[in-house]
């Protein structure tokens, strides 16, 4: 039960909003509704929203634009609802910062389960509370999820933070795209390998001084990715 979790449901179809709202309220959530992008942003600015269910094909301001504007100031979890099944459309939504996607038609029980996966995936772990500082100015707190580059706080999506935290935890491991897909979307993921490349590209833009010459997120050609950062508290080799 997600008692008290405030969920914003954004869709221009009344039946979908009502069905999602009824089930989520039954499961203990507090529901806010919007039938267009502008209303969604207005509600988001006024309320302490803890999760967003966002249709991409909205009248007026599109779901993509709503997601982009929210991501400029917040990493609140977002699941996209989309009737589109083309790979490029889905990747575009994830590129804008959505954490997961569900294609229409869908089961509200599945949608609720996917929301819980996103929430559970990025739950705080007290035993991982210390901040880790790396050479080059990158600092990561796995308890609070705060990421800094120097004095600047870097806003990562939940998926980006999960990838970065996993790589930091196992710095010598080469992560295949399939392994990173499971980390981000769970064991039942049917997402595309290119989704991971998109997340990696976004991570590099945010944490690297030169994304084309990555220090922290390194490509291992033909295999996948690994973390290449050196901890600031480690002595240089002679």
SEVO-318450 format. One record per residue: residue number from 1; residue in three letters; x, y, z of N, C-alpha, C in turn. Coordinates in nm, 3 decimals. Each point is the difference from the previous one (the first is absolute). Example, Ala and Ser with C-alpha at 12.3 -4.5 7.8 and 13.67 -1.06 7.14 Angstrom:
<atoms>
ATOM num residuo  n.east n.north    n.up ca.east ca.north   ca.up  c.east c.north    c.up
ATOM   1     ala   1.319  -0.569   0.780  -0.089    0.119   0.000   0.090   0.120   0.000
ATOM   2     ser  -0.035   0.105  -0.072   0.082    0.119   0.006  -0.077   0.109   0.073
</atoms>
This chain:
<atoms>
ATOM num residuo  n.east n.north    n.up ca.east ca.north   ca.up  c.east c.north    c.up
ATOM   1     unk   0.083  -0.120   0.000  -0.083    0.120   0.000   0.087   0.126   0.000
ATOM   2     unk  -0.032   0.093  -0.088   0.073    0.126  -0.005  -0.082   0.109   0.068
ATOM   3     unk  -0.024  -0.018   0.129  -0.085    0.092   0.074   0.057   0.141  -0.002
ATOM   4     unk  -0.081   0.091  -0.052   0.039    0.141   0.000   0.082   0.044  -0.119
ATOM   5     unk   0.048  -0.094  -0.084   0.079    0.040  -0.116  -0.087   0.081  -0.095
ATOM   6     unk   0.044   0.121  -0.032  -0.078    0.089  -0.085   0.039  -0.023  -0.146
ATOM   7     unk  -0.093  -0.052  -0.078   0.025   -0.037  -0.139  -0.079   0.092  -0.093
ATOM   8     unk   0.069   0.060  -0.095  -0.063    0.083  -0.101  -0.023  -0.083  -0.126
ATOM   9     unk  -0.127  -0.016  -0.039  -0.036   -0.078  -0.119  -0.037   0.098  -0.111
ATOM  10     unk   0.076  -0.003  -0.110  -0.019    0.095  -0.109  -0.037  -0.075  -0.127
ATOM  11     unk  -0.125   0.016  -0.044  -0.048   -0.065  -0.123  -0.125   0.074  -0.046
ATOM  12     unk  -0.016   0.015  -0.131  -0.118    0.071  -0.049  -0.122  -0.090  -0.015
ATOM  13     unk   0.015  -0.129   0.029  -0.114   -0.093  -0.006  -0.055  -0.020   0.141
ATOM  14     unk  -0.126   0.042   0.018  -0.063   -0.009   0.132  -0.001  -0.141   0.055
ATOM  15     unk  -0.030  -0.097  -0.086  -0.012   -0.139   0.045   0.133  -0.051   0.056
ATOM  16     unk   0.109   0.038  -0.065   0.131   -0.044   0.047   0.033   0.064   0.135
ATOM  17     unk  -0.021   0.133   0.009   0.027    0.069   0.127  -0.082  -0.059   0.113
ATOM  18     unk  -0.127  -0.022  -0.026  -0.089   -0.050   0.105   0.037  -0.142   0.042
ATOM  19     unk   0.036  -0.084  -0.098   0.036   -0.139   0.031   0.129  -0.006   0.082
ATOM  20     unk   0.099   0.076  -0.042   0.127    0.004   0.073  -0.022   0.058   0.140
ATOM  21     unk  -0.075   0.109   0.008  -0.023    0.066   0.129  -0.073  -0.091   0.097
ATOM  22     unk  -0.104  -0.070  -0.048  -0.079   -0.086   0.086   0.086  -0.112   0.060
ATOM  23     unk   0.081  -0.062  -0.084   0.082   -0.111   0.050   0.110   0.049   0.093
ATOM  24     unk   0.067   0.109  -0.038   0.109    0.052   0.083  -0.052   0.050   0.135
ATOM  25     unk  -0.119   0.062   0.001  -0.058    0.044   0.126  -0.034  -0.120   0.088
ATOM  26     unk  -0.047  -0.107  -0.063  -0.029   -0.124   0.074   0.126  -0.054   0.066
ATOM  27     unk   0.115   0.024  -0.063   0.128   -0.048   0.053   0.066   0.101   0.094
ATOM  28     unk  -0.073   0.109   0.034   0.047    0.092   0.102   0.063   0.129  -0.050
ATOM  29     unk   0.006   0.019  -0.132   0.060    0.121  -0.054  -0.097   0.118   0.006
ATOM  30     unk   0.056   0.120   0.003  -0.078    0.123  -0.013   0.015   0.047  -0.145
ATOM  31     unk  -0.111   0.021  -0.069   0.003    0.022  -0.145  -0.032   0.144  -0.038
ATOM  32     unk   0.080   0.052  -0.092  -0.027    0.127  -0.066  -0.014  -0.029  -0.149
ATOM  33     unk  -0.091   0.073  -0.068  -0.024   -0.027  -0.141   0.019   0.125  -0.085
ATOM  34     unk   0.047  -0.022  -0.123   0.009    0.107  -0.098  -0.029  -0.060  -0.138
ATOM  35     unk  -0.075   0.078  -0.083  -0.034   -0.052  -0.133   0.079   0.068  -0.111
ATOM  36     unk   0.097   0.085   0.038   0.086    0.064  -0.100   0.132   0.040   0.065
ATOM  37     unk   0.097   0.034  -0.086   0.134    0.028   0.049   0.011   0.122   0.089
ATOM  38     unk  -0.069   0.108  -0.037   0.007    0.122   0.079  -0.056  -0.019   0.140
ATOM  39     unk  -0.113  -0.071   0.008  -0.059   -0.028   0.131   0.093  -0.086   0.084
ATOM  40     unk   0.067  -0.094  -0.066   0.093   -0.088   0.072   0.113   0.081   0.064
ATOM  41     unk   0.056   0.093  -0.075   0.108    0.083   0.053  -0.049   0.089   0.113
ATOM  42     unk  -0.120   0.055  -0.013  -0.056    0.085   0.105  -0.018  -0.079   0.130
ATOM  43     unk  -0.054  -0.121  -0.013  -0.021   -0.083   0.118   0.135  -0.038   0.062
ATOM  44     unk   0.095  -0.034  -0.084   0.132   -0.040   0.049   0.066   0.112   0.080
ATOM  45     unk  -0.016   0.124  -0.048   0.060    0.114   0.069  -0.062   0.025   0.137
ATOM  46     unk  -0.128  -0.036   0.016  -0.072    0.030   0.123   0.005  -0.113   0.102
ATOM  47     unk   0.013  -0.123  -0.047  -0.012   -0.116   0.087   0.134  -0.071   0.017
ATOM  48     unk   0.012  -0.073   0.109   0.119   -0.082   0.025  -0.022  -0.138  -0.063
ATOM  49     unk   0.019  -0.006  -0.130  -0.027   -0.123  -0.075   0.115  -0.099   0.019
ATOM  50     unk  -0.036  -0.126   0.030   0.102   -0.102   0.022   0.020  -0.093  -0.116
ATOM  51     unk  -0.093   0.001  -0.096   0.012   -0.087  -0.117  -0.092   0.055  -0.109
ATOM  52     unk   0.042  -0.017  -0.127  -0.079    0.051  -0.112  -0.023  -0.110  -0.102
ATOM  53     unk  -0.127  -0.020  -0.037  -0.038   -0.087  -0.112  -0.035   0.095  -0.114
ATOM  54     unk   0.076  -0.003  -0.109  -0.006    0.105  -0.101  -0.023  -0.055  -0.140
ATOM  55     unk  -0.115   0.033  -0.058  -0.026   -0.036  -0.140   0.082   0.091  -0.091
ATOM  56     unk   0.058  -0.056  -0.104   0.082    0.082  -0.090  -0.082   0.080  -0.100
ATOM  57     unk  -0.113  -0.054  -0.042  -0.079    0.067  -0.104  -0.112   0.082   0.064
ATOM  58     unk   0.036   0.120   0.043  -0.095    0.090   0.066  -0.035   0.117  -0.092
ATOM  59     unk  -0.118   0.056   0.015  -0.035    0.120  -0.080   0.079   0.121   0.049
ATOM  60     unk   0.033   0.087  -0.092   0.075    0.121   0.039   0.145  -0.035   0.029
ATOM  61     unk   0.038   0.015   0.126   0.136   -0.031   0.042   0.016  -0.152   0.010
ATOM  62     unk   0.092  -0.056  -0.078   0.014   -0.145  -0.007   0.060  -0.058   0.128
ATOM  63     unk  -0.017  -0.132   0.014   0.060   -0.067   0.114   0.151   0.011   0.002
ATOM  64     unk   0.061  -0.002  -0.120   0.145    0.018  -0.008   0.043   0.134   0.058
ATOM  65     unk  -0.074   0.106  -0.033   0.034    0.134   0.051  -0.022   0.009   0.151
ATOM  66     unk  -0.106  -0.064   0.047  -0.026   -0.002   0.145   0.116  -0.068   0.072
ATOM  67     unk   0.040  -0.115  -0.051   0.111   -0.075   0.060   0.128   0.083   0.000
ATOM  68     unk   0.026   0.066  -0.112   0.122    0.081  -0.012   0.001   0.113   0.101
ATOM  69     unk  -0.114   0.069   0.016  -0.007    0.112   0.093   0.014  -0.045   0.145
ATOM  70     unk  -0.060  -0.114   0.033   0.011   -0.051   0.137   0.143  -0.043   0.029
ATOM  71     unk   0.064  -0.062  -0.098   0.137   -0.048   0.021   0.101   0.114   0.014
ATOM  72     unk  -0.037   0.119  -0.042   0.090    0.115   0.017   0.015   0.038   0.147
ATOM  73     unk  -0.094  -0.046   0.084   0.004    0.040   0.140  -0.021  -0.114   0.099
ATOM  74     unk  -0.028  -0.121  -0.048  -0.034   -0.107   0.094   0.032  -0.137  -0.059
ATOM  75     unk   0.026  -0.098   0.089   0.019   -0.138  -0.043  -0.114  -0.088   0.049
ATOM  76     unk  -0.119   0.059   0.022  -0.117   -0.078   0.040  -0.021  -0.115  -0.099
ATOM  77     unk  -0.028  -0.121   0.048  -0.016   -0.114  -0.091  -0.116   0.021  -0.098
ATOM  78     unk   0.023  -0.037  -0.126  -0.100    0.016  -0.105  -0.011  -0.129  -0.081
ATOM  79     unk  -0.123  -0.050  -0.015  -0.027   -0.109  -0.095  -0.080   0.058  -0.116
ATOM  80     unk   0.046  -0.024  -0.121  -0.070    0.046  -0.119  -0.110  -0.099  -0.038
ATOM  81     unk  -0.112   0.053  -0.046  -0.102   -0.081  -0.065   0.005   0.034  -0.149
ATOM  82     unk   0.011  -0.100  -0.084   0.011    0.030  -0.142  -0.071  -0.104  -0.085
ATOM  83     unk  -0.068   0.048  -0.103  -0.061   -0.090  -0.099   0.100  -0.032  -0.108
ATOM  84     unk   0.113   0.068   0.003   0.103   -0.021  -0.100   0.083  -0.123   0.036
ATOM  85     unk   0.033  -0.079  -0.099   0.082   -0.117   0.024   0.133   0.006  -0.074
ATOM  86     unk   0.023   0.110  -0.070   0.126    0.014  -0.072   0.114   0.024   0.098
ATOM  87     unk   0.111  -0.067  -0.025   0.115    0.007   0.089   0.048   0.143   0.019
ATOM  88     unk   0.008   0.078  -0.108   0.052    0.136   0.010  -0.089   0.089   0.086
ATOM  89     unk  -0.132  -0.019  -0.006  -0.092    0.080   0.081   0.020  -0.029   0.148
ATOM  90     unk   0.015  -0.127   0.033   0.020   -0.039   0.140   0.133   0.052   0.052
ATOM  91     unk   0.104  -0.016  -0.081   0.132    0.049   0.040   0.000   0.150   0.019
ATOM  92     unk  -0.074   0.072  -0.084  -0.009    0.145   0.014  -0.058   0.037   0.136
ATOM  93     unk  -0.105  -0.070   0.042  -0.059    0.028   0.131   0.097  -0.028   0.113
ATOM  94     unk   0.074  -0.111  -0.009   0.098   -0.032   0.103   0.116   0.099  -0.003
ATOM  95     unk   0.032   0.045  -0.120   0.108    0.098  -0.015  -0.034   0.130   0.071
ATOM  96     unk  -0.129   0.032   0.008  -0.044    0.121   0.068  -0.002  -0.016   0.151
ATOM  97     unk   0.014  -0.124   0.049   0.012   -0.019   0.144  -0.105  -0.088   0.065
ATOM  98     unk  -0.090  -0.062  -0.078  -0.097   -0.091   0.059   0.073  -0.124   0.053
ATOM  99     unk  -0.055  -0.060   0.107   0.064   -0.115   0.062  -0.044  -0.133  -0.060
ATOM 100     unk  -0.120  -0.004  -0.055  -0.052   -0.124  -0.057  -0.112   0.037  -0.096
ATOM 101     unk  -0.051  -0.098  -0.073  -0.111    0.025  -0.091  -0.094  -0.119  -0.001
ATOM 102     unk  -0.128   0.026  -0.025  -0.102   -0.103  -0.015  -0.078   0.032  -0.126
ATOM 103     unk  -0.015  -0.098  -0.088  -0.071    0.023  -0.126  -0.149  -0.031   0.017
ATOM 104     unk  -0.081   0.079  -0.066  -0.144   -0.022   0.001  -0.038  -0.106  -0.103
ATOM 105     unk  -0.106  -0.078   0.028  -0.077   -0.007   0.125   0.080  -0.071   0.109
ATOM 106     unk  -0.033   0.029   0.126   0.075   -0.058   0.109  -0.093  -0.037   0.115
ATOM 107     unk   0.051  -0.082   0.090  -0.073   -0.037   0.121   0.039   0.098   0.111
ATOM 108     unk  -0.099   0.052   0.073   0.032    0.093   0.109   0.079  -0.071   0.110
ATOM 109     unk  -0.022  -0.131   0.015   0.077   -0.077   0.098   0.147  -0.005  -0.043
ATOM 110     unk   0.023  -0.017  -0.131   0.138   -0.001  -0.050   0.065   0.138   0.021
ATOM 111     unk  -0.077   0.105  -0.030   0.052    0.135   0.016   0.039   0.025   0.146
ATOM 112     unk  -0.086  -0.042   0.092   0.028    0.016   0.143   0.125  -0.078   0.039
ATOM 113     unk   0.013  -0.122  -0.053   0.117   -0.081   0.029   0.127   0.065  -0.055
ATOM 114     unk  -0.009   0.057  -0.120   0.116    0.067  -0.059   0.041   0.121   0.084
ATOM 115     unk  -0.100   0.073   0.053   0.030    0.113   0.087   0.077  -0.048   0.124
ATOM 116     unk  -0.045  -0.111   0.058   0.067   -0.051   0.119   0.142  -0.046  -0.030
ATOM 117     unk   0.022  -0.054  -0.119   0.135   -0.041  -0.039   0.092   0.122  -0.004
ATOM 118     unk  -0.050   0.109  -0.061   0.080    0.122  -0.007   0.030   0.052   0.142
ATOM 119     unk  -0.100   0.003   0.085   0.019    0.050   0.137   0.095  -0.090   0.079
ATOM 120     unk  -0.018  -0.131  -0.014   0.081   -0.095   0.075   0.144  -0.003  -0.049
ATOM 121     unk   0.016   0.015  -0.131   0.132   -0.008  -0.061   0.096   0.104   0.057
ATOM 122     unk  -0.057   0.116   0.036   0.085    0.109   0.045  -0.023   0.034   0.147
ATOM 123     unk  -0.040  -0.102   0.077  -0.018    0.021   0.143   0.132   0.027   0.067
ATOM 124     unk  -0.004   0.074   0.110   0.122    0.036   0.073   0.049  -0.118   0.084
ATOM 125     unk   0.130  -0.016   0.008   0.061   -0.105   0.080   0.095   0.065   0.102
ATOM 126     unk  -0.033  -0.006   0.130   0.082    0.067   0.101   0.146  -0.043  -0.001
ATOM 127     unk   0.025  -0.130  -0.037   0.138   -0.046   0.004   0.084   0.063  -0.109
ATOM 128     unk  -0.062   0.073  -0.095   0.073    0.064  -0.107  -0.006   0.153   0.014
ATOM 129     unk   0.012   0.046   0.124  -0.028    0.140   0.027   0.116   0.096  -0.025
ATOM 130     unk   0.124  -0.053  -0.010   0.114    0.088  -0.012   0.010   0.058  -0.141
ATOM 131     unk   0.050   0.124  -0.007   0.024    0.064  -0.129   0.134  -0.047  -0.055
ATOM 132     unk   0.002  -0.031  -0.128   0.123   -0.043  -0.066   0.045   0.112  -0.092
ATOM 133     unk   0.125   0.042   0.015   0.055    0.110  -0.081   0.106  -0.057  -0.093
ATOM 134     unk  -0.007   0.041  -0.126   0.094   -0.049  -0.100   0.085   0.115  -0.053
ATOM 135     unk   0.116  -0.036  -0.051   0.086    0.098  -0.064  -0.073   0.062  -0.117
ATOM 136     unk   0.017   0.130  -0.017  -0.073    0.071  -0.104  -0.121   0.072   0.054
ATOM 137     unk  -0.031  -0.022   0.131  -0.106    0.077   0.063  -0.135  -0.067   0.012
ATOM 138     unk  -0.014  -0.124  -0.050  -0.129   -0.069   0.011  -0.018  -0.055   0.140
ATOM 139     unk  -0.117   0.026   0.060  -0.032   -0.052   0.133  -0.141  -0.058  -0.003
ATOM 140     unk  -0.015  -0.120   0.059  -0.128   -0.070  -0.004  -0.037  -0.047   0.139
ATOM 141     unk  -0.122   0.036   0.044  -0.056   -0.052   0.124  -0.109  -0.100  -0.036
ATOM 142     unk   0.022  -0.129   0.028  -0.099   -0.100  -0.036  -0.116  -0.005   0.098
ATOM 143     unk   0.011   0.072   0.113  -0.113    0.007   0.093  -0.100   0.105  -0.047
ATOM 144     unk   0.047   0.119  -0.025  -0.090    0.108  -0.040  -0.022   0.004  -0.150
ATOM 145     unk   0.088  -0.066  -0.076  -0.011    0.007  -0.145   0.058   0.127  -0.056
ATOM 146     unk   0.066   0.080   0.084   0.057    0.125  -0.048   0.130  -0.026  -0.074
ATOM 147     unk   0.012   0.063  -0.117   0.122   -0.009  -0.080   0.050   0.141  -0.024
ATOM 148     unk   0.130   0.022   0.028   0.059    0.132  -0.019   0.120  -0.009  -0.093
ATOM 149     unk   0.021   0.108  -0.073   0.125    0.016  -0.077   0.059   0.131   0.048
ATOM 150     unk   0.103  -0.012   0.084   0.050    0.119   0.068  -0.104   0.047   0.099
ATOM 151     unk  -0.042   0.125  -0.011  -0.103    0.056   0.088  -0.139  -0.006  -0.061
ATOM 152     unk  -0.008  -0.044  -0.124  -0.129   -0.002  -0.071  -0.072  -0.132   0.023
ATOM 153     unk  -0.127   0.008   0.040  -0.083   -0.119   0.016  -0.051  -0.042  -0.138
ATOM 154     unk   0.021  -0.126  -0.036  -0.041   -0.053  -0.129  -0.131  -0.077   0.017
ATOM 155     unk  -0.100   0.034  -0.080  -0.129   -0.068   0.008   0.000  -0.119  -0.095
ATOM 156     unk  -0.008  -0.121   0.058  -0.008   -0.122  -0.078  -0.140  -0.059   0.011
ATOM 157     unk  -0.042  -0.070  -0.104  -0.124   -0.076   0.010   0.026  -0.122   0.088
ATOM 158     unk  -0.107  -0.066   0.043   0.015   -0.119   0.083   0.078  -0.107  -0.074
ATOM 159     unk  -0.027  -0.015  -0.130   0.070   -0.101  -0.079   0.148   0.031  -0.011
ATOM 160     unk   0.032   0.126  -0.025   0.141    0.040  -0.010   0.073  -0.024   0.132
ATOM 161     unk  -0.066   0.033   0.111   0.062   -0.019   0.131   0.023  -0.148   0.028
ATOM 162     unk  -0.095  -0.083  -0.040   0.015   -0.144   0.022   0.118  -0.055  -0.078
ATOM 163     unk   0.016   0.041  -0.125   0.113   -0.044  -0.080   0.131   0.046   0.062
ATOM 164     unk   0.008   0.128   0.035   0.123    0.055   0.057   0.034  -0.068   0.132
ATOM 165     unk  -0.099  -0.018   0.087   0.024   -0.063   0.130   0.048  -0.143  -0.015
ATOM 166     unk  -0.058  -0.073  -0.096   0.041   -0.139  -0.023   0.144  -0.007  -0.049
ATOM 167     unk   0.034   0.090  -0.090   0.137    0.002  -0.053   0.101   0.037   0.109
ATOM 168     unk  -0.037   0.095   0.085   0.090    0.040   0.108   0.020  -0.114   0.099
ATOM 169     unk  -0.106  -0.076   0.024   0.007   -0.111   0.096   0.095  -0.110  -0.049
ATOM 170     unk   0.004  -0.019  -0.132   0.087   -0.103  -0.058   0.086   0.064  -0.109
ATOM 171     unk   0.102   0.077   0.041   0.077    0.082  -0.094   0.081  -0.078  -0.102
ATOM 172     unk   0.034  -0.127   0.029   0.079   -0.078  -0.094  -0.085  -0.085  -0.094
ATOM 173     unk  -0.128  -0.002   0.025  -0.090   -0.084  -0.079  -0.037   0.066  -0.132
ATOM 174     unk  -0.003  -0.078  -0.107  -0.052    0.047  -0.128  -0.148  -0.038  -0.006
ATOM 175     unk  -0.086   0.099  -0.010  -0.144   -0.023  -0.005  -0.044  -0.010  -0.146
ATOM 176     unk  -0.063  -0.112  -0.035  -0.058   -0.011  -0.134  -0.127   0.083  -0.007
ATOM 177     unk  -0.046   0.028  -0.120  -0.126    0.073  -0.014  -0.115  -0.078   0.061
ATOM 178     unk   0.002  -0.131  -0.013  -0.106   -0.083   0.056  -0.003   0.011   0.153
ATOM 179     unk   0.116   0.002   0.062   0.005    0.014   0.146  -0.051   0.137   0.043
ATOM 180     unk   0.035   0.103  -0.074  -0.047    0.134   0.036  -0.150   0.014  -0.023
ATOM 181     unk  -0.052  -0.066  -0.103  -0.145    0.000  -0.021  -0.071  -0.061   0.120
ATOM 182     unk   0.055  -0.110   0.053  -0.061   -0.064   0.116   0.008   0.090   0.123
ATOM 183     unk   0.113   0.070   0.016   0.016    0.093   0.112  -0.103   0.111  -0.006
ATOM 184     unk  -0.024   0.053  -0.120  -0.090    0.114  -0.016  -0.147  -0.042  -0.001
ATOM 185     unk  -0.032  -0.107  -0.073  -0.141   -0.035  -0.020  -0.043  -0.129   0.067
ATOM 186     unk   0.092  -0.075   0.060  -0.038   -0.124   0.067   0.016  -0.120  -0.091
ATOM 187     unk  -0.020  -0.117   0.059   0.024   -0.125  -0.071  -0.094  -0.022  -0.117
ATOM 188     unk  -0.119   0.058   0.006  -0.100   -0.024  -0.105   0.008   0.104  -0.110
ATOM 189     unk   0.110   0.072  -0.007   0.012    0.108  -0.098  -0.009  -0.052  -0.142
ATOM 190     unk  -0.074   0.075  -0.083  -0.004   -0.027  -0.143   0.050   0.122  -0.076
ATOM 191     unk   0.079   0.083   0.067   0.050    0.122  -0.061   0.113  -0.031  -0.098
ATOM 192     unk   0.036   0.102  -0.077   0.101   -0.015  -0.103   0.138   0.035   0.054
ATOM 193     unk   0.104  -0.063  -0.059   0.137    0.031   0.040   0.031   0.149  -0.015
ATOM 194     unk  -0.058   0.062  -0.102   0.027    0.142  -0.025  -0.046   0.089   0.114
ATOM 195     unk  -0.094  -0.048   0.079  -0.045    0.077   0.116   0.117   0.024   0.095
ATOM 196     unk   0.083  -0.102   0.021   0.116    0.014   0.087   0.099   0.099  -0.058
ATOM 197     unk   0.023  -0.007  -0.130   0.091    0.096  -0.063  -0.049   0.143   0.023
ATOM 198     unk  -0.131   0.019  -0.003  -0.058    0.132   0.024   0.027   0.046   0.142
ATOM 199     unk  -0.020  -0.089   0.098   0.027    0.036   0.140   0.149   0.032   0.020
ATOM 200     unk   0.086  -0.078  -0.062   0.144    0.023   0.012   0.036   0.135  -0.060
ATOM 201     unk  -0.055   0.031  -0.116   0.026    0.128  -0.065  -0.042   0.115   0.091
ATOM 202     unk  -0.118  -0.012   0.062  -0.048    0.106   0.089   0.087   0.013   0.125
ATOM 203     unk   0.043  -0.113   0.055   0.088    0.003   0.117   0.130   0.073  -0.032
ATOM 204     unk   0.057  -0.033  -0.114   0.126    0.063  -0.038  -0.016   0.151  -0.016
ATOM 205     unk  -0.110   0.043  -0.057  -0.023    0.143  -0.017  -0.002   0.071   0.135
ATOM 206     unk  -0.049  -0.070   0.102  -0.020    0.063   0.130   0.123  -0.005   0.090
ATOM 207     unk   0.079  -0.109  -0.009   0.108   -0.016   0.099   0.141   0.012  -0.058
ATOM 208     unk   0.012  -0.007  -0.132   0.133    0.006  -0.061   0.037   0.142  -0.039
ATOM 209     unk   0.126   0.035   0.012   0.048    0.129  -0.053  -0.004   0.000  -0.152
ATOM 210     unk   0.035  -0.113  -0.059  -0.004   -0.017  -0.145  -0.067  -0.133  -0.030
ATOM 211     unk  -0.131   0.002  -0.031  -0.074   -0.125  -0.023   0.059  -0.089  -0.108
ATOM 212     unk   0.073   0.059  -0.096   0.059   -0.080  -0.108   0.129  -0.070   0.044
ATOM 213     unk   0.055   0.043   0.111   0.119   -0.063   0.057  -0.027  -0.030   0.147
ATOM 214     unk  -0.083  -0.099   0.023  -0.053   -0.028   0.133   0.106  -0.051   0.096
ATOM 215     unk  -0.007   0.052   0.121   0.087   -0.047   0.108  -0.074  -0.098   0.089
ATOM 216     unk  -0.124   0.033   0.032  -0.077   -0.080   0.095  -0.073  -0.118  -0.064
ATOM 217     unk  -0.072   0.024  -0.108  -0.075   -0.106  -0.068   0.074  -0.038  -0.127
ATOM 218     unk   0.068  -0.114   0.003   0.085   -0.038  -0.112  -0.063  -0.112  -0.082
ATOM 219     unk   0.016   0.010  -0.131  -0.048   -0.103  -0.091   0.105  -0.109  -0.014
ATOM 220     unk  -0.043  -0.125   0.016   0.087   -0.114  -0.029  -0.053  -0.061  -0.129
ATOM 221     unk   0.064   0.030  -0.110  -0.053   -0.033  -0.132  -0.029  -0.149  -0.014
ATOM 222     unk  -0.122  -0.027  -0.048  -0.043   -0.137  -0.022  -0.054  -0.068   0.124
ATOM 223     unk   0.011   0.066   0.117  -0.043   -0.063   0.124  -0.104   0.083   0.075
ATOM 224     unk   0.027   0.129   0.022  -0.096    0.081   0.075   0.066   0.123   0.059
ATOM 225     unk  -0.025   0.023   0.130   0.050    0.121   0.066   0.057  -0.035   0.137
ATOM 226     unk   0.093   0.083   0.049   0.052   -0.016   0.134   0.031   0.137   0.058
ATOM 227     unk   0.013   0.004   0.134   0.032    0.126   0.068   0.151   0.018   0.005
ATOM 228     unk   0.047   0.118  -0.037   0.143    0.025  -0.006   0.050   0.104   0.097
ATOM 229     unk  -0.088   0.052   0.086   0.042    0.104   0.095   0.090  -0.053   0.109
ATOM 230     unk   0.092   0.083   0.046   0.089   -0.034   0.111  -0.042   0.078   0.123
ATOM 231     unk  -0.010  -0.069   0.113  -0.040    0.067   0.125   0.106   0.099   0.043
ATOM 232     unk  -0.046   0.113   0.048   0.092    0.108   0.041   0.082  -0.037   0.121
ATOM 233     unk  -0.048  -0.096   0.081   0.073   -0.038   0.121   0.100  -0.111  -0.026
ATOM 234     unk   0.013  -0.045  -0.127   0.097   -0.101  -0.033   0.132   0.065  -0.043
ATOM 235     unk   0.110  -0.054   0.046   0.130    0.055  -0.036   0.036  -0.039  -0.142
ATOM 236     unk   0.067   0.090  -0.069   0.046   -0.030  -0.135   0.106  -0.112   0.006
ATOM 237     unk  -0.003  -0.082  -0.104   0.100   -0.108  -0.008   0.135   0.061  -0.028
ATOM 238     unk   0.109  -0.054   0.059   0.134    0.054  -0.022   0.045  -0.018  -0.143
</atoms>
